[in-house]
Amino acid sequence: MVVQLAYQEPVHASDFRFFLRYEETNARTEYLPHRHRWGQLIFVEGNVLQMEVEGKRLLTPAAFPVWIPPEHQHASYNHKHIRLLTFNVAAEYCSGMPQHACLIQAGPIVKAIMADFAVRQLYLPQTEADLRLCEAVLDQLLIAPFQESYLPRSDDKYLAPVLQALESNPGDNRTVAQWAQQVYTTERTLARRCQAELGMSFSEWRQRLRFLHAISLLEQGKSVQDIALELGYSSASALIVMFQQQAGTTPERYRARHPPA
């Protein structure tokens, strides 16, 4: 059963340049579509956040916070228990931020300040010191790289059936050349469509897909060896290398921080 929640706007939302919220929701929880007057950066702890913003799907693991500009309608759904931290910015301070929903590649300064706020459970930065920290976060976000989606989709006639097949079976190890033959095109054309439509290579897209599935399987309690085999890797070590590249940690260390529910 999916639990549906309506977003409750904080009473103080219009009174501050910055404010923070800390939320924890159970598995299979959906936040119904809503919008707010301020910009919102959403940090995820554990699992993968699935969002829809103005009709656009966004999937992101914990390494990539989601930026939602002011007045953009959005909804979210989490398959598993999840914790969120949101950094909210008054609309008049959002002019230099992306004007569409995207993933922000937050650097170590942003992550360190957010970690400090979380430890202190800071909701309303009112001291000069805390306001300066918030301004430092915003300064870092203004220069941070961003990307449209962690796992983009495409309606391209050659690419779409390949991506759909891989989402159904991420362990499929067919090469670009083999997939090209499957959809009646050339390897060069399919590789070029990947770069143009997805902004990344075929191998990078498949690696990201497998990473998202690995997170889900870890949280189901499966062993690293079983996950590796299910996702098409020849050994657990190959999966570990991929996971470290994507998450900056090993699967077992990730599991220790996010144990199965």
Phi, psi and omega per residue, in radians:
M1 nan 2.302 3.130
V2 -1.614 2.238 3.082
V3 -1.597 2.208 3.140
Q4 -1.807 2.295 -3.114
L5 -2.131 2.440 3.022
A6 -1.634 2.415 -3.141
Y7 -1.185 2.291 3.115
Q8 -1.813 1.986 -3.092
E9 -1.270 2.283 3.099
P10 -1.103 2.479 -3.091
V11 -1.161 -0.423 -3.070
H12 -1.666 0.118 -2.954
A13 -1.007 -0.594 -3.077
S14 -1.540 -0.034 -3.007
D15 -1.722 -0.108 -3.011
F16 -2.326 2.605 3.045
R17 -1.163 -0.670 -3.103
F18 -2.377 2.541 2.899
F19 -2.663 2.798 -3.097
L20 -2.161 2.660 3.040
R21 -2.349 2.578 3.123
Y22 -2.166 2.151 -3.084
E23 -2.309 2.593 3.100
E24 -2.381 2.150 -3.103
T25 -2.199 2.651 3.137
N26 -1.368 2.957 3.108
A27 -1.065 2.673 3.086
R28 1.008 0.885 3.112
T29 -2.067 2.354 -3.128
E30 -2.103 2.242 2.966
Y31 -1.571 2.123 -3.091
L32 -1.169 2.754 -3.115
P33 -0.957 2.367 3.136
H34 -2.764 2.971 3.076
R35 -2.528 2.749 3.043
H36 -2.452 2.930 -2.985
R37 -1.364 -0.274 -3.065
W38 -1.884 2.841 3.008
G39 -1.408 2.655 -3.045
Q40 -2.432 2.231 3.026
L41 -1.898 2.124 -3.018
I42 -1.891 2.059 3.064
F43 -1.737 2.332 -3.091
V44 -1.900 2.362 3.029
E45 -2.027 1.910 3.114
G46 1.539 2.471 3.083
N47 1.083 -2.845 -3.078
V48 -2.189 2.302 3.100
L49 -1.562 2.279 3.112
Q50 -1.952 2.091 -3.088
M51 -2.231 2.743 2.956
E52 -2.247 2.119 -3.090
V53 -2.157 2.027 -3.128
E54 0.874 0.736 3.109
G55 1.431 0.016 -3.115
K56 -1.808 2.313 3.132
R57 -1.486 2.363 3.054
L58 -2.254 2.224 3.012
L59 -2.056 2.369 3.132
T60 -2.633 2.382 2.946
P61 -1.438 -3.127 -3.012
A62 -1.093 -0.408 -3.057
A63 -1.235 -0.295 -3.027
F64 -2.188 1.775 3.040
P65 -1.172 2.688 -3.111
V66 -1.749 2.294 3.075
W67 -1.755 2.203 3.079
I68 -2.051 1.973 3.131
P69 -1.169 2.823 3.091
P70 -0.994 2.523 3.038
E71 1.153 0.280 3.064
H72 -1.642 2.121 3.137
Q73 -1.203 2.355 -3.140
H74 -2.617 2.759 3.083
A75 -2.478 2.815 3.136
S76 -2.515 2.757 3.120
Y77 -2.521 2.323 3.062
N78 -2.109 2.247 3.125
H79 -1.266 -0.579 -3.062
K80 -2.138 2.928 3.053
H81 -0.939 2.404 -3.037
I82 -2.582 2.619 3.057
R83 -2.076 2.402 -3.092
L84 -2.210 2.526 2.964
L85 -2.174 2.216 3.119
T86 -2.025 2.335 3.069
F87 -1.861 1.980 -2.983
N88 -1.907 2.356 -3.003
V89 -2.205 2.235 3.102
A90 -0.965 2.522 -2.991
A91 -0.975 -0.642 -3.079
E92 -1.193 -0.214 3.112
Y93 -1.773 0.100 -3.057
C94 -1.746 0.093 -2.983
S95 -1.074 -0.539 -3.133
G96 -1.562 -0.058 -3.139
M97 -1.466 2.825 3.089
P98 -0.954 2.471 -3.106
Q99 -1.583 0.196 3.074
H100 -2.440 2.785 -3.141
A101 -1.147 2.420 -3.107
C102 -2.843 3.080 3.061
L103 -1.747 2.299 -3.138
I104 -1.758 2.301 3.078
Q105 -1.502 1.354 -3.084
A106 -1.137 2.328 -3.114
G107 -1.516 -3.114 -3.063
P108 -1.109 -0.526 3.126
I109 -1.147 -0.826 3.117
V110 -1.045 -0.810 -3.098
K111 -1.127 -0.660 3.140
A112 -1.167 -0.735 3.141
I113 -1.186 -0.719 3.101
M114 -1.090 -0.688 3.104
A115 -1.102 -0.696 3.102
D116 -1.119 -0.786 3.108
F117 -1.041 -0.732 -3.109
A118 -1.136 -0.729 3.117
V119 -1.062 -0.710 -3.114
R120 -1.496 -0.112 -3.072
Q121 0.888 0.866 -3.134
L122 -1.375 2.161 3.123
Y123 -1.804 -0.821 -3.086
L124 -2.151 1.783 3.119
P125 -1.233 1.923 -3.084
Q126 -2.066 -0.384 3.097
T127 -1.355 2.742 3.119
E128 -1.044 -0.656 -3.126
A129 -1.117 -0.795 -3.120
D130 -1.232 -0.613 3.071
L131 -1.117 -0.672 3.090
R132 -1.125 -0.659 3.092
L133 -1.105 -0.734 3.112
C134 -1.113 -0.714 3.107
E135 -1.137 -0.600 3.081
A136 -1.150 -0.704 3.081
V137 -1.045 -0.846 -3.128
L138 -1.082 -0.728 3.103
D139 -1.024 -0.733 3.139
Q140 -1.191 -0.659 3.134
L141 -1.166 -0.584 -3.121
L142 -1.134 -0.442 -3.132
I143 -1.901 0.026 -3.088
A144 -1.318 2.478 3.015
P145 -1.126 2.685 3.064
F146 -2.409 2.816 3.104
Q147 -2.401 2.672 -3.008
E148 -1.187 -0.651 -3.101
S149 -2.829 2.583 3.071
Y150 -1.242 -0.688 -3.137
L151 -2.308 1.391 -3.075
P152 -1.172 2.773 3.058
R153 -1.972 3.019 3.126
S154 -2.634 2.548 3.041
D155 -1.728 0.142 -3.139
D156 -1.002 2.402 -3.019
K157 -1.118 -0.489 3.095
Y158 -1.534 -0.695 -2.994
L159 -1.408 -0.703 -3.036
A160 -0.965 -0.840 -3.136
P161 -1.123 -0.525 3.107
V162 -1.195 -0.820 -3.137
L163 -1.117 -0.705 3.127
Q164 -1.108 -0.720 3.123
A165 -1.122 -0.707 3.141
L166 -1.223 -0.639 3.084
E167 -1.088 -0.594 3.102
S168 -1.318 -0.516 -3.109
N169 -2.515 1.402 -3.074
P170 -1.153 -0.212 3.116
G171 -1.468 -0.016 3.122
D172 -1.158 2.113 -3.047
N173 -1.756 0.277 3.139
R174 -1.062 2.488 -3.126
T175 -1.374 2.982 3.073
V176 -1.029 -0.716 3.140
A177 -1.086 -0.721 3.138
Q178 -1.197 -0.679 3.097
W179 -1.177 -0.675 3.125
A180 -1.042 -0.753 3.095
Q181 -1.087 -0.653 -3.122
Q182 -1.108 -0.623 -3.081
V183 -1.845 0.258 3.003
Y184 1.098 0.868 3.019
T185 -2.496 -3.020 -3.128
T186 -1.723 2.768 3.093
E187 -1.024 -0.746 -3.119
R188 -1.094 -0.742 3.140
T189 -1.124 -0.783 -3.113
L190 -1.145 -0.719 3.114
A191 -1.111 -0.701 3.126
R192 -1.162 -0.690 3.105
R193 -1.132 -0.654 3.092
C194 -1.010 -0.870 -3.090
Q195 -1.142 -0.721 -3.093
A196 -1.272 -0.725 -3.041
E197 -1.501 -0.608 -3.035
L198 -1.824 -0.310 -3.085
G199 1.317 0.304 -3.135
M200 -2.795 2.953 3.125
S201 -1.324 2.869 3.074
F202 -1.019 -0.757 -3.094
S203 -1.156 -0.646 3.107
E204 -1.163 -0.734 3.131
W205 -1.093 -0.784 -3.128
R206 -1.148 -0.622 3.114
Q207 -1.128 -0.717 3.109
R208 -1.141 -0.715 3.086
L209 -1.026 -0.799 -3.123
R210 -1.167 -0.594 3.095
F211 -1.095 -0.793 3.123
L212 -1.072 -0.715 3.109
H213 -1.192 -0.645 3.125
A214 -1.073 -0.714 3.100
I215 -1.028 -0.837 -3.128
S216 -1.073 -0.741 -3.109
L217 -1.221 -0.631 3.060
L218 -1.059 -0.741 -3.095
E219 -1.319 -0.191 2.983
Q220 -1.521 -0.081 3.092
G221 1.587 0.159 -3.132
K222 -1.263 2.661 3.134
S223 -1.303 2.749 3.129
V224 -1.077 -0.689 3.129
Q225 -1.087 -0.796 3.139
D226 -1.135 -0.677 3.125
I227 -1.122 -0.750 3.133
A228 -1.017 -0.806 -3.129
L229 -1.154 -0.710 -3.131
E230 -1.134 -0.538 -3.088
L231 -1.682 0.162 3.003
G232 1.565 0.212 3.105
Y233 -1.564 2.591 -3.111
S234 -1.376 -0.311 -3.108
S235 -2.710 2.827 3.084
A236 -1.118 -0.593 -3.105
S237 -1.118 -0.623 3.110
A238 -1.136 -0.701 3.078
L239 -1.116 -0.727 -3.117
I240 -1.076 -0.727 3.110
V241 -1.052 -0.831 3.122
M242 -1.050 -0.784 -3.074
F243 -1.112 -0.717 3.110
Q244 -1.115 -0.665 3.120
Q245 -1.104 -0.655 -3.075
Q246 -1.502 -0.654 -2.997
A247 -1.941 -0.234 -3.107
G248 1.307 0.254 3.118
T249 -2.688 2.983 3.140
T250 -1.504 2.819 3.095
P251 -0.993 -0.734 -3.096
E252 -1.206 -0.644 3.071
R253 -1.178 -0.655 3.072
Y254 -1.075 -0.782 -3.117
R255 -1.104 -0.638 -3.135
A256 -1.095 -0.604 3.120
R257 -1.412 -0.452 -3.094
H258 -2.283 1.262 -3.082
P259 -1.134 2.698 3.117
P260 -0.979 2.490 3.128
A261 -1.232 nan nan
